[in-house]
Amino acid sequence: MKKQFGVLVFALAVFCAVPVFAATYEIDASHSSVDFKIRHLVSSVRGSFNQFEGTFDYEPGKPQQWKARAVIQAESIDTNVAKRDEHLRSPDFFDAKKYPTLTFESTGVTGVSGDKAKLTGNLTIHGITKPVVLDLEIHGVTKDMRGTERAGFTATTKVSRKDFDLNWNKILEAGKVMVGEEVQITIEVEGVLKA
């Protein structure tokens, strides 16, 4: 009896020692987007990056296990104006030949309240890494028509392009500048549960 009890205690100890991992989802680029907006003179220009990939770890109610990683191709920038996109890829801005990717790696989660949270992480653009905070809207987990589990989020933040040495501008009449400094970023993410 004592021997059986000892085996049971050992089994429980081993089980409890095994870490619990969150489910890992792969970003479904066909149902996700990386968009931005920046002021131009007296209006705004909107654009997006069309090529990106990444994963995120998510377990409802366990924010300490949430993680996200993403890689964006700088060449894929698209503002719907070819000449402007060429300029944005040039050394004046992203210098996409020298710095082909933008990356994000999360470092933690704070401020979880209902379907809201803040995701902290490191954003690398133009070879420069800066800490950022993304405001998360959590859309939850569901299964699609094929029974595949999916999870989704909306993430928003604002960054200064000058923090990443994207300084090109032109001074116009009365001291106004052509391009604003603050960039508004909106990321829609839908992920597919990895086997």
N, CA, C and O atoms as a DFTB+ gen file, in Angstrom:
780 C
 N C O
     1  1       0.830      -1.204       0.000
     2  2       0.000       0.000       0.000
     3  2       0.865       1.255       0.000
     4  3       0.623       2.210      -0.738
     5  1       1.916       1.213       0.883
     6  2       2.809       2.355       0.964
     7  2       3.534       2.563      -0.362
     8  3       3.765       3.696      -0.785
     9  1       3.893       1.435      -1.021
    10  2       4.588       1.517      -2.291
    11  2       3.702       2.167      -3.363
    12  3       4.164       3.000      -4.143
    13  1       2.409       1.766      -3.389
    14  2       1.470       2.327      -4.355
    15  2       1.266       3.823      -4.100
    16  3       1.186       4.622      -5.033
    17  1       1.184       4.178      -2.821
    18  2       1.008       5.579      -2.460
    19  2       2.225       6.388      -2.908
    20  3       2.087       7.503      -3.411
    21  1       3.414       5.817      -2.722
    22  2       4.640       6.498      -3.135
    23  2       4.684       6.718      -4.637
    24  3       5.106       7.779      -5.096
    25  1       4.251       5.723      -5.410
    26  2       4.210       5.841      -6.866
    27  2       3.240       6.932      -7.280
    28  3       3.521       7.701      -8.199
    29  1       2.081       7.004      -6.596
    30  2       1.076       8.011      -6.903
    31  2       1.615       9.410      -6.634
    32  3       1.423      10.316      -7.445
    33  1       2.283       9.591      -5.507
    34  2       2.853      10.905      -5.162
    35  2       3.896      11.311      -6.188
    36  3       3.941      12.468      -6.608
    37  1       4.744      10.356      -6.599
    38  2       5.781      10.645      -7.587
    39  2       5.151      11.065      -8.924
    40  3       5.607      12.013      -9.564
    41  1       4.106      10.350      -9.331
    42  2       3.432      10.658     -10.598
    43  2       2.830      12.057     -10.566
    44  3       2.925      12.801     -11.542
    45  1       2.211      12.411      -9.446
    46  2       1.616      13.739      -9.314
    47  2       2.685      14.824      -9.357
    48  3       2.487      15.878      -9.961
    49  1       3.809      14.560      -8.717
    50  2       4.902      15.528      -8.688
    51  2       5.442      15.777     -10.093
    52  3       5.713      16.916     -10.473
    53  1       5.595      14.694     -10.859
    54  2       6.088      14.828     -12.228
    55  2       5.094      15.590     -13.077
    56  3       5.485      16.451     -13.865
    57  1       3.805      15.285     -12.930
    58  2       2.765      15.948     -13.699
    59  2       2.739      17.444     -13.404
    60  3       2.643      18.265     -14.316
    61  1       2.824      17.786     -12.123
    62  2       2.755      19.191     -11.729
    63  2       3.997      19.960     -12.157
    64  3       3.960      21.180     -12.312
    65  1       5.102      19.234     -12.348
    66  2       6.340      19.900     -12.749
    67  2       6.361      20.239     -14.226
    68  3       7.172      21.059     -14.659
    69  1       5.479      19.620     -15.015
    70  2       5.437      19.881     -16.452
    71  2       4.792      21.239     -16.696
    72  3       3.655      21.448     -16.272
    73  1       5.470      22.170     -17.361
    74  2       4.899      23.496     -17.572
    75  2       3.689      23.439     -18.495
    76  3       3.603      22.587     -19.379
    77  1       2.765      24.354     -18.276
    78  2       1.570      24.452     -19.110
    79  2       1.827      25.504     -20.177
    80  3       2.147      26.651     -19.863
    81  1       1.688      25.116     -21.428
    82  2       1.964      26.033     -22.522
    83  2       0.655      26.507     -23.152
    84  3      -0.329      25.771     -23.220
    85  1       0.677      27.774     -23.617
    86  2      -0.475      28.302     -24.336
    87  2      -0.503      27.711     -25.739
    88  3       0.518      27.259     -26.258
    89  1      -1.680      27.720     -26.340
    90  2      -1.815      27.259     -27.716
    91  2      -1.103      28.247     -28.637
    92  3      -1.148      29.457     -28.414
    93  1      -0.445      27.724     -29.674
    94  2       0.270      28.566     -30.632
    95  2      -0.527      28.660     -31.928
    96  3      -0.955      27.651     -32.490
    97  1      -0.716      29.895     -32.389
    98  2      -1.463      30.158     -33.616
    99  2      -0.537      30.775     -34.658
   100  3       0.325      31.592     -34.333
   101  1      -0.724      30.380     -35.895
   102  2       0.032      30.964     -36.999
   103  2      -0.837      32.011     -37.682
   104  3      -2.001      31.755     -37.990
   105  1      -0.271      33.187     -37.918
   106  2      -1.045      34.271     -38.519
   107  2      -1.501      33.884     -39.921
   108  3      -0.701      33.462     -40.756
   109  1      -2.791      34.036     -40.160
   110  2      -3.386      33.791     -41.473
   111  2      -3.383      35.126     -42.226
   112  3      -4.258      35.968     -42.020
   113  1      -2.391      35.304     -43.095
   114  2      -2.212      36.591     -43.773
   115  2      -3.404      36.963     -44.646
   116  3      -3.653      38.143     -44.888
   117  1      -4.138      35.964     -45.118
   118  2      -5.287      36.249     -45.984
   119  2      -6.469      36.832     -45.209
   120  3      -7.406      37.362     -45.804
   121  1      -6.420      36.731     -43.879
   122  2      -7.473      37.301     -43.048
   123  2      -6.898      38.253     -41.995
   124  3      -7.495      38.469     -40.940
   125  1      -5.745      38.806     -42.300
   126  2      -5.085      39.744     -41.393
   127  2      -4.585      40.941     -42.188
   128  3      -4.532      40.891     -43.417
   129  1      -4.219      42.018     -41.498
   130  2      -3.722      43.206     -42.188
   131  2      -2.830      44.021     -41.267
   132  3      -2.988      44.013     -40.046
   133  1      -1.874      44.734     -41.895
   134  2      -0.997      45.659     -41.178
   135  2      -1.128      47.008     -41.872
   136  3      -0.595      47.204     -42.964
   137  1      -1.835      47.935     -41.239
   138  2      -2.163      49.222     -41.848
   139  2      -1.573      50.376     -41.045
   140  3      -1.313      50.250     -39.848
   141  1      -1.367      51.505     -41.726
   142  2      -0.862      52.691     -41.041
   143  2      -1.491      53.948     -41.645
   144  3      -2.039      53.927     -42.748
   145  1      -1.397      55.031     -40.894
   146  2      -1.897      56.326     -41.348
   147  2      -0.947      57.404     -40.858
   148  3      -0.491      57.365     -39.715
   149  1      -0.643      58.377     -41.729
   150  2       0.246      59.474     -41.372
   151  2      -0.244      60.753     -42.061
   152  3      -0.788      60.713     -43.165
   153  1      -0.041      61.866     -41.395
   154  2      -0.515      63.133     -41.953
   155  2       0.324      63.544     -43.157
   156  3       1.545      63.387     -43.158
   157  1      -0.340      64.070     -44.174
   158  2       0.309      64.675     -45.332
   159  2      -0.334      66.031     -45.560
   160  3      -1.503      66.114     -45.936
   161  1       0.435      67.102     -45.332
   162  2      -0.085      68.468     -45.444
   163  2      -1.331      68.639     -44.571
   164  3      -1.222      68.691     -43.346
   165  1      -2.513      68.725     -45.189
   166  2      -3.734      68.954     -44.405
   167  2      -4.682      67.760     -44.447
   168  3      -5.858      67.880     -44.105
   169  1      -4.162      66.603     -44.869
   170  2      -4.984      65.389     -44.881
   171  2      -4.141      64.242     -44.351
   172  3      -3.143      64.468     -43.667
   173  1      -4.533      63.016     -44.661
   174  2      -3.782      61.840     -44.212
   175  2      -3.584      60.870     -45.364
   176  3      -4.412      60.776     -46.270
   177  1      -2.476      60.153     -45.309
   178  2      -2.206      59.076     -46.264
   179  2      -2.308      57.759     -45.511
   180  3      -1.763      57.605     -44.418
   181  1      -3.011      56.825     -46.109
   182  2      -3.137      55.494     -45.532
   183  2      -2.360      54.493     -46.383
   184  3      -2.260      54.631     -47.602
   185  1      -1.823      53.500     -45.719
   186  2      -1.098      52.469     -46.436
   187  2      -1.096      51.171     -45.668
   188  3      -1.676      51.069     -44.587
   189  1      -0.440      50.185     -46.235
   190  2      -0.385      48.869     -45.601
   191  2       0.889      48.150     -46.033
   192  3       1.558      48.551     -46.985
   193  1       1.204      47.087     -45.315
   194  2       2.255      46.157     -45.712
   195  2       1.553      44.857     -46.081
   196  3       0.800      44.298     -45.284
   197  1       1.804      44.387     -47.281
   198  2       1.034      43.255     -47.804
   199  2       1.663      41.884     -47.567
   200  3       1.014      40.859     -47.777
   201  1       2.914      41.859     -47.134
   202  2       3.586      40.577     -46.887
   203  2       4.114      40.534     -45.452
   204  3       4.939      41.357     -45.054
   205  1       3.631      39.578     -44.701
   206  2       4.030      39.436     -43.302
   207  2       3.717      38.023     -42.841
   208  3       2.921      37.310     -43.452
   209  1       4.362      37.639     -41.751
   210  2       4.125      36.324     -41.169
   211  2       4.441      36.393     -39.682
   212  3       5.103      37.319     -39.213
   213  1       3.956      35.397     -38.954
   214  2       4.251      35.371     -37.523
   215  2       3.385      34.378     -36.789
   216  3       2.553      33.690     -37.380
   217  1       3.598      34.317     -35.487
   218  2       2.818      33.439     -34.616
   219  2       2.479      34.170     -33.329
   220  3       3.115      35.164     -32.978
   221  1       1.474      33.668     -32.633
   222  2       1.194      34.173     -31.288
   223  2       0.714      33.026     -30.410
   224  3       0.050      32.099     -30.873
   225  1       1.064      33.111     -29.147
   226  2       0.620      32.139     -28.140
   227  2      -0.525      32.764     -27.362
   228  3      -0.424      33.894     -26.884
   229  1      -1.609      32.018     -27.241
   230  2      -2.791      32.574     -26.566
   231  2      -3.555      31.493     -25.834
   232  3      -3.835      30.427     -26.382
   233  1      -3.885      31.781     -24.597
   234  2      -4.724      30.919     -23.777
   235  2      -5.676      31.832     -23.015
   236  3      -5.222      32.613     -22.178
   237  1      -6.993      31.761     -23.276
   238  2      -7.937      32.661     -22.596
   239  2      -7.761      32.642     -21.079
   240  3      -7.678      31.581     -20.461
   241  1      -7.705      33.827     -20.500
   242  2      -7.606      33.942     -19.050
   243  2      -6.216      33.738     -18.481
   244  3      -6.044      33.759     -17.262
   245  1      -5.203      33.538     -19.349
   246  2      -3.842      33.312     -18.871
   247  2      -2.869      34.246     -19.599
   248  3      -2.035      33.791     -20.381
   249  1      -2.980      35.550     -19.338
   250  2      -2.157      36.525     -20.081
   251  2      -0.658      36.358     -19.869
   252  3       0.133      36.812     -20.696
   253  1      -0.251      35.709     -18.767
   254  2       1.176      35.501     -18.537
   255  2       1.784      34.576     -19.585
   256  3       3.006      34.507     -19.718
   257  1       0.943      33.869     -20.327
   258  2       1.423      32.952     -21.362
   259  2       1.318      33.544     -22.770
   260  3       1.748      32.911     -23.734
   261  1       0.760      34.731     -22.900
   262  2       0.568      35.317     -24.227
   263  2       1.886      35.839     -24.780
   264  3       2.653      36.495     -24.075
   265  1       2.137      35.542     -26.037
   266  2       3.329      36.016     -26.727
   267  2       2.989      36.268     -28.190
   268  3       2.038      35.698     -28.725
   269  1       3.772      37.124     -28.824
   270  2       3.568      37.381     -30.248
   271  2       4.899      37.679     -30.916
   272  3       5.779      38.318     -30.340
   273  1       5.022      37.202     -32.139
   274  2       6.213      37.433     -32.947
   275  2       5.762      37.659     -34.389
   276  3       4.916      36.921     -34.894
   277  1       6.317      38.669     -35.053
   278  2       5.909      38.950     -36.430
   279  2       7.065      39.538     -37.219
   280  3       7.909      40.255     -36.681
   281  1       7.085      39.217     -38.518
   282  2       8.073      39.752     -39.450
   283  2       7.320      40.319     -40.647
   284  3       6.483      39.645     -41.247
   285  1       7.632      41.571     -40.985
   286  2       6.961      42.275     -42.081
   287  2       7.996      42.615     -43.147
   288  3       9.092      43.075     -42.825
   289  1       7.659      42.393     -44.400
   290  2       8.570      42.709     -45.495
   291  2       8.431      44.178     -45.895
   292  3       7.358      44.617     -46.308
   293  1       9.532      44.938     -45.767
   294  2       9.491      46.368     -46.061
   295  2       9.126      46.649     -47.519
   296  3       8.449      47.634     -47.813
   297  1       9.571      45.792     -48.423
   298  2       9.289      45.980     -49.852
   299  2       7.799      45.930     -50.167
   300  3       7.367      46.414     -51.213
   301  1       7.016      45.349     -49.268
   302  2       5.590      45.159     -49.554
   303  2       4.742      46.369     -49.198
   304  3       3.515      46.290     -49.249
   305  1       5.372      47.503     -48.833
   306  2       4.601      48.693     -48.487
   307  2       3.754      49.126     -49.675
   308  3       4.206      49.078     -50.819
   309  1       2.516      49.552     -49.397
   310  2       1.559      49.846     -50.461
   311  2       0.650      50.994     -50.026
   312  3      -0.172      50.841     -49.122
   313  1       0.811      52.146     -50.682
   314  2      -0.070      53.294     -50.422
   315  2      -0.964      53.589     -51.624
   316  3      -1.610      54.635     -51.695
   317  1      -0.988      52.650     -52.562
   318  2      -1.823      52.747     -53.760
   319  2      -1.316      53.792     -54.756
   320  3      -2.032      54.177     -55.680
   321  1      -0.065      54.252     -54.558
   322  2       0.569      55.162     -55.512
   323  2       1.984      54.636     -55.741
   324  3       2.830      54.729     -54.852
   325  1       2.245      54.089     -56.916
   326  2       3.503      53.390     -57.187
   327  2       4.729      54.274     -56.971
   328  3       5.709      53.830     -56.374
   329  1       4.688      55.512     -57.443
   330  2       5.843      56.401     -57.312
   331  2       6.141      56.704     -55.849
   332  3       7.298      56.746     -55.433
   333  1       5.083      56.913     -55.078
   334  2       5.269      57.179     -53.646
   335  2       5.823      55.939     -52.945
   336  3       6.686      56.051     -52.074
   337  1       5.336      54.777     -53.317
   338  2       5.825      53.539     -52.700
   339  2       7.311      53.324     -52.998
   340  3       8.055      52.857     -52.135
   341  1       7.740      53.661     -54.207
   342  2       9.159      53.567     -54.537
   343  2       9.985      54.485     -53.647
   344  3      11.068      54.112     -53.196
   345  1       9.472      55.681     -53.396
   346  2      10.170      56.620     -52.527
   347  2      10.242      56.085     -51.092
   348  3      11.272      56.219     -50.431
   349  1       9.164      55.488     -50.619
   350  2       9.143      54.944     -49.259
   351  2      10.113      53.771     -49.109
   352  3      10.642      53.548     -48.020
   353  1      10.350      53.030     -50.173
   354  2      11.296      51.904     -50.122
   355  2      12.752      52.371     -50.214
   356  3      13.670      51.610     -49.908
   357  1      12.959      53.607     -50.631
   358  2      14.298      54.143     -50.891
   359  2      15.027      54.490     -49.593
   360  3      14.420      54.446     -48.523
   361  1      16.325      54.836     -49.665
   362  2      17.082      55.233     -48.476
   363  2      16.519      56.463     -47.760
   364  3      16.862      56.704     -46.603
   365  1      15.664      57.242     -48.422
   366  2      15.035      58.387     -47.747
   367  2      14.135      57.938     -46.603
   368  3      13.936      58.674     -45.636
   369  1      13.593      56.729     -46.715
   370  2      12.677      56.224     -45.700
   371  2      13.127      54.849     -45.200
   372  3      14.057      54.766     -44.398
   373  1      12.487      53.775     -45.657
   374  2      12.733      52.447     -45.086
   375  2      14.043      51.809     -45.548
   376  3      14.555      50.902     -44.891
   377  1      14.585      52.276     -46.671
   378  2      15.821      51.685     -47.205
   379  2      15.688      50.158     -47.238
   380  3      16.475      49.429     -46.634
   381  1      14.666      49.707     -47.962
   382  2      14.254      48.302     -47.926
   383  2      15.331      47.329     -48.405
   384  3      15.320      46.164     -48.006
   385  1      16.251      47.776     -49.242
   386  2      17.330      46.885     -49.688
   387  2      18.271      46.571     -48.528
   388  3      18.713      45.433     -48.367
   389  1      18.571      47.585     -47.725
   390  2      19.490      47.408     -46.600
   391  2      18.795      46.821     -45.382
   392  3      19.379      46.023     -44.649
   393  1      17.525      47.226     -45.166
   394  2      16.750      46.754     -44.009
   395  2      15.458      46.128     -44.517
   396  3      14.412      46.778     -44.506
   397  1      15.516      44.879     -44.960
   398  2      14.379      44.263     -45.661
   399  2      13.165      43.937     -44.794
   400  3      12.077      43.711     -45.324
   401  1      13.332      43.910     -43.467
   402  2      12.201      43.515     -42.626
   403  2      11.957      44.490     -41.478
   404  3      12.864      45.183     -41.016
   405  1      10.710      44.518     -41.038
   406  2      10.307      45.136     -39.786
   407  2       9.899      43.983     -38.880
   408  3       9.251      43.044     -39.339
   409  1      10.263      44.034     -37.611
   410  2       9.939      42.920     -36.724
   411  2       9.315      43.405     -35.425
   412  3       9.554      44.527     -34.978
   413  1       8.510      42.529     -34.831
   414  2       7.940      42.787     -33.505
   415  2       8.086      41.530     -32.669
   416  3       7.802      40.424     -33.130
   417  1       8.533      41.712     -31.431
   418  2       8.668      40.602     -30.480
   419  2       8.098      41.076     -29.152
   420  3       8.599      42.037     -28.570
   421  1       7.053      40.408     -28.668
   422  2       6.414      40.838     -27.426
   423  2       7.296      40.543     -26.222
   424  3       8.128      39.636     -26.243
   425  1       7.091      41.341     -25.164
   426  2       7.839      41.139     -23.920
   427  2       6.927      40.957     -22.712
   428  3       7.403      40.591     -21.638
   429  1       5.629      41.203     -22.864
   430  2       4.721      41.026     -21.737
   431  2       3.339      41.564     -22.021
   432  3       3.090      42.183     -23.055
   433  1       2.438      41.313     -21.074
   434  2       1.048      41.765     -21.181
   435  2       0.654      42.440     -19.875
   436  3       0.948      41.929     -18.795
   437  1      -0.014      43.593     -19.972
   438  2      -0.487      44.304     -18.790
   439  2      -1.906      44.798     -19.043
   440  3      -2.426      44.705     -20.155
   441  1      -2.520      45.328     -17.983
   442  2      -3.809      46.000     -18.116
   443  2      -4.925      45.164     -18.681
   444  3      -5.772      45.679     -19.410
   445  1      -4.950      43.875     -18.361
   446  2      -6.010      43.000     -18.876
   447  2      -7.327      43.318     -18.176
   448  3      -7.411      43.278     -16.948
   449  1      -8.354      43.635     -18.965
   450  2      -9.675      43.940     -18.425
   451  2     -10.723      43.573     -19.466
   452  3     -10.881      44.266     -20.471
   453  1     -11.437      42.483     -19.220
   454  2     -12.434      42.031     -20.197
   455  2     -11.767      41.647     -21.501
   456  3     -10.900      40.773     -21.532
   457  1     -12.180      42.313     -22.594
   458  2     -11.594      42.015     -23.901
   459  2     -10.520      43.031     -24.282
   460  3     -10.191      43.177     -25.459
   461  1      -9.969      43.737     -23.283
   462  2      -8.916      44.723     -23.534
   463  2      -7.637      44.322     -22.796
   464  3      -7.683      43.689     -21.742
   465  1      -6.501      44.703     -23.370
   466  2      -5.210      44.469     -22.725
   467  2      -4.166      45.312     -23.430
   468  3      -4.424      45.882     -24.490
   469  1      -2.981      45.385     -22.831
   470  2      -1.856      46.089     -23.442
   471  2      -0.721      45.089     -23.637
   472  3      -0.301      44.411     -22.700
   473  1      -0.242      45.014     -24.861
   474  2       0.843      44.107     -25.214
   475  2       2.115      44.934     -25.393
   476  3       2.186      45.775     -26.289
   477  1       3.115      44.699     -24.551
   478  2       4.379      45.406     -24.676
   479  2       5.338      44.583     -25.520
   480  3       5.248      43.356     -25.558
   481  1       6.251      45.259     -26.193
   482  2       7.199      44.529     -27.016
   483  2       8.232      45.438     -27.641
   484  3       8.240      46.646     -27.407
   485  1       9.105      44.844     -28.440
   486  2      10.159      45.567     -29.135
   487  2       9.866      45.592     -30.627
   488  3       9.688      44.552     -31.260
   489  1       9.821      46.800     -31.174
   490  2       9.559      46.992     -32.596
   491  2      10.852      47.441     -33.267
   492  3      11.484      48.405     -32.834
   493  1      11.239      46.736     -34.326
   494  2      12.453      47.077     -35.065
   495  2      12.090      47.544     -36.464
   496  3      11.487      46.803     -37.242
   497  1      12.464      48.780     -36.777
   498  2      12.241      49.372     -38.097
   499  2      13.527      50.072     -38.513
   500  3      14.134      50.786     -37.714
   501  1      13.943      49.874     -39.754
   502  2      15.105      50.596     -40.269
   503  2      16.354      50.296     -39.435
   504  3      17.243      51.136     -39.296
   505  1      16.401      49.075     -38.883
   506  2      17.543      48.652     -38.093
   507  2      17.597      49.187     -36.682
   508  3      18.585      48.978     -35.979
   509  1      16.543      49.880     -36.251
   510  2      16.492      50.479     -34.914
   511  2      15.369      49.824     -34.119
   512  3      14.251      49.687     -34.617
   513  1      15.662      49.421     -32.890
   514  2      14.685      48.751     -32.030
   515  2      14.241      49.680     -30.912
   516  3      15.063      50.270     -30.210
   517  1      12.919      49.800     -30.757
   518  2      12.344      50.643     -29.705
   519  2      11.216      49.880     -29.010
   520  3      10.531      49.080     -29.646
   521  1      11.015      50.123     -27.702
   522  2       9.870      49.509     -27.022
   523  2       8.574      50.196     -27.435
   524  3       8.536      51.413     -27.616
   525  1       7.519      49.408     -27.583
   526  2       6.204      49.955     -27.919
   527  2       5.144      49.259     -27.072
   528  3       5.374      48.180     -26.525
   529  1       3.979      49.896     -26.974
   530  2       2.832      49.309     -26.287
   531  2       1.670      49.266     -27.272
   532  3       1.277      50.296     -27.819
   533  1       1.124      48.077     -27.496
   534  2      -0.023      47.901     -28.379
   535  2      -1.291      47.771     -27.543
   536  3      -1.342      46.980     -26.600
   537  1      -2.305      48.543     -27.889
   538  2      -3.616      48.384     -27.261
   539  2      -4.342      47.237     -27.951
   540  3      -4.610      47.288     -29.151
   541  1      -4.655      46.205     -27.180
   542  2      -5.276      45.005     -27.744
   543  2      -6.779      44.990     -27.529
   544  3      -7.273      45.331     -26.454
   545  1      -7.487      44.595     -28.557
   546  2      -8.900      44.218     -28.442
   547  2      -8.972      42.732     -28.767
   548  3      -8.628      42.312     -29.872
   549  1      -9.415      41.947     -27.807
   550  2      -9.389      40.485     -27.928
   551  2     -10.725      39.993     -28.482
   552  3     -11.777      40.234     -27.890
   553  1     -10.676      39.308     -29.609
   554  2     -11.899      38.840     -30.263
   555  2     -12.242      37.391     -29.938
   556  3     -13.290      36.888     -30.344
   557  1     -11.349      36.718     -29.197
   558  2     -11.661      35.373     -28.725
   559  2     -11.271      34.269     -29.675
   560  3     -10.552      34.476     -30.652
   561  1     -11.772      33.080     -29.357
   562  2     -11.433      31.851     -30.089
   563  2     -12.708      31.221     -30.622
   564  3     -13.732      31.212     -29.937
   565  1     -12.654      30.697     -31.831
   566  2     -13.805      30.004     -32.411
   567  2     -13.303      28.998     -33.445
   568  3     -12.109      28.944     -33.741
   569  1     -14.206      28.217     -33.982
   570  2     -13.867      27.260     -35.032
   571  2     -14.522      27.681     -36.334
   572  3     -15.664      28.139     -36.347
   573  1     -13.786      27.521     -37.436
   574  2     -14.339      27.868     -38.733
   575  2     -15.180      26.721     -39.282
   576  3     -15.425      25.739     -38.581
   577  1     -15.626      26.840     -40.537
   578  2     -16.523      25.853     -41.128
   579  2     -15.887      24.474     -41.254
   580  3     -16.590      23.468     -41.351
   581  1     -14.550      24.427     -41.252
   582  2     -13.838      23.150     -41.365
   583  2     -13.455      22.590     -40.003
   584  3     -12.819      21.539     -39.911
   585  1     -13.843      23.293     -38.948
   586  2     -13.527      22.824     -37.607
   587  2     -12.156      23.240     -37.115
   588  3     -11.696      22.774     -36.073
   589  1     -11.487      24.134     -37.876
   590  2     -10.162      24.621     -37.484
   591  2     -10.306      25.738     -36.462
   592  3     -11.088      26.669     -36.653
   593  1      -9.550      25.637     -35.382
   594  2      -9.632      26.655     -34.330
   595  2      -8.885      27.914     -34.742
   596  3      -7.761      27.853     -35.239
   597  1      -9.533      29.061     -34.527
   598  2      -8.949      30.351     -34.872
   599  2      -9.089      31.316     -33.698
   600  3     -10.028      31.221     -32.908
   601  1      -8.137      32.247     -33.598
   602  2      -8.192      33.292     -32.584
   603  2      -7.879      34.617     -33.260
   604  3      -7.133      34.659     -34.239
   605  1      -8.455      35.711     -32.732
   606  2      -8.265      36.998     -33.395
   607  2      -8.105      38.162     -32.444
   608  3      -8.597      38.140     -31.316
   609  1      -7.401      39.188     -32.923
   610  2      -7.142      40.394     -32.152
   611  2      -7.097      41.602     -33.075
   612  3      -6.851      41.473     -34.274
   613  1      -7.336      42.779     -32.501
   614  2      -7.008      44.044     -33.141
   615  2      -5.993      44.732     -32.247
   616  3      -6.196      44.829     -31.036
   617  1      -4.907      45.207     -32.826
   618  2      -3.867      45.902     -32.060
   619  2      -3.630      47.280     -32.673
   620  3      -3.510      47.409     -33.891
   621  1      -3.565      48.306     -31.828
   622  2      -3.316      49.661     -32.311
   623  2      -2.220      50.314     -31.483
   624  3      -2.062      50.020     -30.298
   625  1      -1.477      51.189     -32.112
   626  2      -0.458      51.963     -31.407
   627  2      -0.098      53.180     -32.233
   628  3      -0.515      53.307     -33.385
   629  1       0.681      54.078     -31.639
   630  2       1.222      55.246     -32.335
   631  2       2.716      55.302     -32.079
   632  3       3.171      55.098     -30.954
   633  1       3.478      55.580     -33.131
   634  2       4.924      55.719     -32.987
   635  2       5.377      56.967     -33.723
   636  3       4.691      57.458     -34.620
   637  1       6.529      57.469     -33.338
   638  2       7.158      58.572     -34.060
   639  2       8.126      57.978     -35.080
   640  3       9.001      57.188     -34.725
   641  1       7.970      58.355     -36.329
   642  2       8.866      57.806     -37.359
   643  2      10.305      58.255     -37.115
   644  3      11.241      57.569     -37.524
   645  1      10.493      59.404     -36.452
   646  2      11.844      59.896     -36.189
   647  2      12.583      59.016     -35.184
   648  3      13.813      58.983     -35.169
   649  1      11.829      58.301     -34.344
   650  2      12.472      57.359     -33.415
   651  2      13.218      56.262     -34.163
   652  3      14.135      55.644     -33.623
   653  1      12.819      56.026     -35.409
   654  2      13.432      54.973     -36.218
   655  2      14.278      55.559     -37.355
   656  3      14.577      54.888     -38.343
   657  1      14.645      56.809     -37.184
   658  2      15.532      57.497     -38.130
   659  2      14.913      57.605     -39.522
   660  3      15.623      57.574     -40.527
   661  1      13.588      57.733     -39.576
   662  2      12.894      57.990     -40.845
   663  2      12.591      59.489     -40.884
   664  3      11.475      59.919     -40.588
   665  1      13.590      60.264     -41.249
   666  2      13.542      61.708     -41.019
   667  2      13.205      62.557     -42.241
   668  3      13.023      63.767     -42.111
   669  1      13.118      61.957     -43.409
   670  2      12.937      62.766     -44.624
   671  2      11.696      63.645     -44.521
   672  3      10.645      63.221     -44.040
   673  1      11.851      64.886     -44.987
   674  2      10.718      65.811     -45.001
   675  2      11.059      66.985     -45.909
   676  3      12.186      67.115     -46.387
   677  1      10.059      67.839     -46.138
   678  2      10.262      69.082     -46.868
   679  2       9.545      70.198     -46.131
   680  3       8.401      70.047     -45.704
   681  1      10.240      71.326     -45.988
   682  2       9.659      72.501     -45.353
   683  2       8.946      73.313     -46.422
   684  3       9.531      73.635     -47.456
   685  1       7.683      73.645     -46.176
   686  2       6.880      74.400     -47.134
   687  2       6.687      75.837     -46.639
   688  3       7.318      76.259     -45.671
   689  1       5.831      76.558     -47.298
   690  2       5.569      77.943     -46.916
   691  2       5.064      78.022     -45.482
   692  3       4.372      77.125     -45.000
   693  1       5.419      79.104     -44.818
   694  2       4.994      79.357     -43.435
   695  2       5.525      78.305     -42.470
   696  3       4.993      78.140     -41.372
   697  1       6.581      77.586     -42.883
   698  2       7.220      76.638     -41.988
   699  2       6.530      75.301     -41.842
   700  3       6.957      74.478     -41.032
   701  1       5.484      75.062     -42.597
   702  2       4.792      73.780     -42.508
   703  2       5.623      72.686     -43.172
   704  3       6.398      72.939     -44.095
   705  1       5.437      71.457     -42.674
   706  2       6.167      70.327     -43.247
   707  2       5.231      69.460     -44.076
   708  3       4.021      69.432     -43.850
   709  1       5.808      68.761     -45.030
   710  2       4.998      67.948     -45.937
   711  2       4.441      66.699     -45.257
   712  3       3.283      66.336     -45.467
   713  1       5.280      66.037     -44.431
   714  2       4.899      64.757     -43.842
   715  2       4.909      64.854     -42.321
   716  3       5.842      65.406     -41.737
   717  1       3.876      64.320     -41.681
   718  2       3.797      64.335     -40.229
   719  2       4.798      63.401     -39.587
   720  3       5.434      62.589     -40.259
   721  1       4.929      63.523     -38.287
   722  2       5.872      62.691     -37.537
   723  2       5.196      61.457     -36.942
   724  3       5.785      60.375     -36.942
   725  1       3.982      61.600     -36.441
   726  2       3.293      60.492     -35.767
   727  2       2.657      59.542     -36.776
   728  3       1.997      59.965     -37.725
   729  1       2.870      58.254     -36.550
   730  2       2.293      57.214     -37.407
   731  2       1.311      56.389     -36.575
   732  3       1.666      55.849     -35.528
   733  1       0.085      56.304     -37.055
   734  2      -0.924      55.464     -36.394
   735  2      -0.921      54.085     -37.054
   736  3      -1.025      53.972     -38.275
   737  1      -0.804      53.058     -36.247
   738  2      -0.706      51.686     -36.752
   739  2      -1.905      50.872     -36.265
   740  3      -2.250      50.901     -35.083
   741  1      -2.525      50.157     -37.180
   742  2      -3.625      49.254     -36.850
   743  2      -3.342      47.882     -37.434
   744  3      -3.108      47.744     -38.635
   745  1      -3.365      46.865     -36.575
   746  2      -3.068      45.495     -37.006
   747  2      -4.268      44.611     -36.692
   748  3      -4.691      44.497     -35.541
   749  1      -4.801      43.997     -37.719
   750  2      -5.875      43.010     -37.557
   751  2      -5.259      41.625     -37.725
   752  3      -4.657      41.330     -38.758
   753  1      -5.408      40.789     -36.723
   754  2      -4.768      39.478     -36.759
   755  2      -5.783      38.367     -36.541
   756  3      -6.564      38.386     -35.590
   757  1      -5.748      37.394     -37.454
   758  2      -6.500      36.153     -37.274
   759  2      -5.509      35.009     -37.411
   760  3      -4.806      34.900     -38.416
   761  1      -5.459      34.156     -36.391
   762  2      -4.503      33.074     -36.407
   763  2      -5.152      31.712     -36.436
   764  3      -6.269      31.533     -35.950
   765  1      -4.443      30.744     -37.012
   766  2      -4.918      29.376     -37.110
   767  2      -4.104      28.522     -36.130
   768  3      -2.875      28.589     -36.119
   769  1      -4.777      27.737     -35.329
   770  2      -4.114      26.888     -34.341
   771  2      -3.165      25.911     -35.031
   772  3      -3.557      25.185     -35.944
   773  1      -1.907      25.905     -34.578
   774  2      -0.930      24.993     -35.135
   775  2      -1.090      23.608     -34.524
   776  3      -1.403      23.474     -33.341
   777  1      -0.875      22.595     -35.328
   778  2      -1.002      21.214     -34.845
   779  2       0.081      20.950     -33.809
   780  3       0.162      19.847     -33.268
